[in-house]
Amino acid sequence: MLLENIDKQGLTFIMSVLGATSEKGITAYRGDLVLIQGSFREGSTVDRKPPELLLHQAAILADSEKFIFVSGLFSQLQDVQVFLEKYGTVLSPEAVTLFFVENINKPMLINLAGVDFRFIPYKDGMVWNETLDVLYIEKSDLKGQSAEDKVVTAYEAAKSYKFKADTLTYDEALANTFVVKKDLASGPV
């Protein structure tokens, strides 16, 4: 299966879910997806440094050949180009996408490589919980489901979700980004 092969290539990071759903031939993944791998450590051909760029807190459904649902968090809108370079060949034209982005301030719909990309501004919180909120999925809707089937439920809700956003070209969208300033103070005082 596609997601298992991606995992074997070392392109998954901080994984919480990887397995078959109750839908025949469909696999689910939750965790970070590597966009740019870390370089090899000095003198090694197998030991890598941590990834340089990630799609954070991703939730993905795939059949044996294509991604059919992808959500997650991009730090910057331009990171979607790296995602397309790395995974564009396995992204179904019918794929449902829902991405949170730190450096945008309004929802955006952009068609890239024949796929409609839905982008939502992100402030903070767990991306999975934010996804459930956006799609109006209650915790009770997920009760009794496997972790893999919860991703299927999100996908089904995302397919019928009425996304209200401006349709922009990629260049227009990039012109509407801003620099994210992060507070360096973190943790207990």
Secondary structure as a PSIPRED ss2 file (coil, helix, strand):
# PSIPRED VFORMAT (PSIPRED V4.0)

   1 M C   1.000  0.000  0.000
   2 L H   0.000  1.000  0.000
   3 L H   0.000  1.000  0.000
   4 E H   0.000  1.000  0.000
   5 N H   0.000  1.000  0.000
   6 I H   0.000  1.000  0.000
   7 D H   0.000  1.000  0.000
   8 K H   0.000  1.000  0.000
   9 Q C   1.000  0.000  0.000
  10 G C   1.000  0.000  0.000
  11 L C   1.000  0.000  0.000
  12 T E   0.000  0.000  1.000
  13 F E   0.000  0.000  1.000
  14 I E   0.000  0.000  1.000
  15 M E   0.000  0.000  1.000
  16 S E   0.000  0.000  1.000
  17 V E   0.000  0.000  1.000
  18 L E   0.000  0.000  1.000
  19 G E   0.000  0.000  1.000
  20 A E   0.000  0.000  1.000
  21 T C   1.000  0.000  0.000
  22 S C   1.000  0.000  0.000
  23 E C   1.000  0.000  0.000
  24 K C   1.000  0.000  0.000
  25 G C   1.000  0.000  0.000
  26 I C   1.000  0.000  0.000
  27 T E   0.000  0.000  1.000
  28 A E   0.000  0.000  1.000
  29 Y E   0.000  0.000  1.000
  30 R E   0.000  0.000  1.000
  31 G E   0.000  0.000  1.000
  32 D E   0.000  0.000  1.000
  33 L E   0.000  0.000  1.000
  34 V E   0.000  0.000  1.000
  35 L E   0.000  0.000  1.000
  36 I E   0.000  0.000  1.000
  37 Q C   1.000  0.000  0.000
  38 G C   1.000  0.000  0.000
  39 S C   1.000  0.000  0.000
  40 F E   0.000  0.000  1.000
  41 R C   1.000  0.000  0.000
  42 E C   1.000  0.000  0.000
  43 G C   1.000  0.000  0.000
  44 S C   1.000  0.000  0.000
  45 T C   1.000  0.000  0.000
  46 V C   1.000  0.000  0.000
  47 D C   1.000  0.000  0.000
  48 R E   0.000  0.000  1.000
  49 K C   1.000  0.000  0.000
  50 P C   1.000  0.000  0.000
  51 P C   1.000  0.000  0.000
  52 E C   1.000  0.000  0.000
  53 L E   0.000  0.000  1.000
  54 L E   0.000  0.000  1.000
  55 L E   0.000  0.000  1.000
  56 H E   0.000  0.000  1.000
  57 Q E   0.000  0.000  1.000
  58 A E   0.000  0.000  1.000
  59 A E   0.000  0.000  1.000
  60 I E   0.000  0.000  1.000
  61 L E   0.000  0.000  1.000
  62 A E   0.000  0.000  1.000
  63 D C   1.000  0.000  0.000
  64 S C   1.000  0.000  0.000
  65 E C   1.000  0.000  0.000
  66 K C   1.000  0.000  0.000
  67 F E   0.000  0.000  1.000
  68 I E   0.000  0.000  1.000
  69 F E   0.000  0.000  1.000
  70 V E   0.000  0.000  1.000
  71 S E   0.000  0.000  1.000
  72 G E   0.000  0.000  1.000
  73 L E   0.000  0.000  1.000
  74 F E   0.000  0.000  1.000
  75 S C   1.000  0.000  0.000
  76 Q C   1.000  0.000  0.000
  77 L C   1.000  0.000  0.000
  78 Q C   1.000  0.000  0.000
  79 D H   0.000  1.000  0.000
  80 V H   0.000  1.000  0.000
  81 Q H   0.000  1.000  0.000
  82 V H   0.000  1.000  0.000
  83 F H   0.000  1.000  0.000
  84 L H   0.000  1.000  0.000
  85 E H   0.000  1.000  0.000
  86 K H   0.000  1.000  0.000
  87 Y H   0.000  1.000  0.000
  88 G H   0.000  1.000  0.000
  89 T H   0.000  1.000  0.000
  90 V H   0.000  1.000  0.000
  91 L E   0.000  0.000  1.000
  92 S E   0.000  0.000  1.000
  93 P E   0.000  0.000  1.000
  94 E E   0.000  0.000  1.000
  95 A E   0.000  0.000  1.000
  96 V E   0.000  0.000  1.000
  97 T E   0.000  0.000  1.000
  98 L E   0.000  0.000  1.000
  99 F E   0.000  0.000  1.000
 100 F E   0.000  0.000  1.000
 101 V E   0.000  0.000  1.000
 102 E C   1.000  0.000  0.000
 103 N C   1.000  0.000  0.000
 104 I E   0.000  0.000  1.000
 105 N C   1.000  0.000  0.000
 106 K C   1.000  0.000  0.000
 107 P C   1.000  0.000  0.000
 108 M E   0.000  0.000  1.000
 109 L E   0.000  0.000  1.000
 110 I E   0.000  0.000  1.000
 111 N E   0.000  0.000  1.000
 112 L E   0.000  0.000  1.000
 113 A C   1.000  0.000  0.000
 114 G C   1.000  0.000  0.000
 115 V E   0.000  0.000  1.000
 116 D E   0.000  0.000  1.000
 117 F E   0.000  0.000  1.000
 118 R E   0.000  0.000  1.000
 119 F E   0.000  0.000  1.000
 120 I E   0.000  0.000  1.000
 121 P E   0.000  0.000  1.000
 122 Y C   1.000  0.000  0.000
 123 K C   1.000  0.000  0.000
 124 D C   1.000  0.000  0.000
 125 G C   1.000  0.000  0.000
 126 M C   1.000  0.000  0.000
 127 V H   0.000  1.000  0.000
 128 W H   0.000  1.000  0.000
 129 N H   0.000  1.000  0.000
 130 E H   0.000  1.000  0.000
 131 T H   0.000  1.000  0.000
 132 L H   0.000  1.000  0.000
 133 D H   0.000  1.000  0.000
 134 V H   0.000  1.000  0.000
 135 L C   1.000  0.000  0.000
 136 Y C   1.000  0.000  0.000
 137 I C   1.000  0.000  0.000
 138 E C   1.000  0.000  0.000
 139 K H   0.000  1.000  0.000
 140 S H   0.000  1.000  0.000
 141 D H   0.000  1.000  0.000
 142 L H   0.000  1.000  0.000
 143 K C   1.000  0.000  0.000
 144 G C   1.000  0.000  0.000
 145 Q C   1.000  0.000  0.000
 146 S C   1.000  0.000  0.000
 147 A H   0.000  1.000  0.000
 148 E H   0.000  1.000  0.000
 149 D H   0.000  1.000  0.000
 150 K H   0.000  1.000  0.000
 151 V H   0.000  1.000  0.000
 152 V H   0.000  1.000  0.000
 153 T H   0.000  1.000  0.000
 154 A H   0.000  1.000  0.000
 155 Y H   0.000  1.000  0.000
 156 E H   0.000  1.000  0.000
 157 A H   0.000  1.000  0.000
 158 A H   0.000  1.000  0.000
 159 K H   0.000  1.000  0.000
 160 S H   0.000  1.000  0.000
 161 Y C   1.000  0.000  0.000
 162 K C   1.000  0.000  0.000
 163 F C   1.000  0.000  0.000
 164 K C   1.000  0.000  0.000
 165 A C   1.000  0.000  0.000
 166 D E   0.000  0.000  1.000
 167 T E   0.000  0.000  1.000
 168 L C   1.000  0.000  0.000
 169 T C   1.000  0.000  0.000
 170 Y H   0.000  1.000  0.000
 171 D H   0.000  1.000  0.000
 172 E H   0.000  1.000  0.000
 173 A H   0.000  1.000  0.000
 174 L H   0.000  1.000  0.000
 175 A H   0.000  1.000  0.000
 176 N C   1.000  0.000  0.000
 177 T E   0.000  0.000  1.000
 178 F C   1.000  0.000  0.000
 179 V C   1.000  0.000  0.000
 180 V C   1.000  0.000  0.000
 181 K C   1.000  0.000  0.000
 182 K C   1.000  0.000  0.000
 183 D C   1.000  0.000  0.000
 184 L C   1.000  0.000  0.000
 185 A C   1.000  0.000  0.000
 186 S C   1.000  0.000  0.000
 187 G C   1.000  0.000  0.000
 188 P C   1.000  0.000  0.000
 189 V C   1.000  0.000  0.000
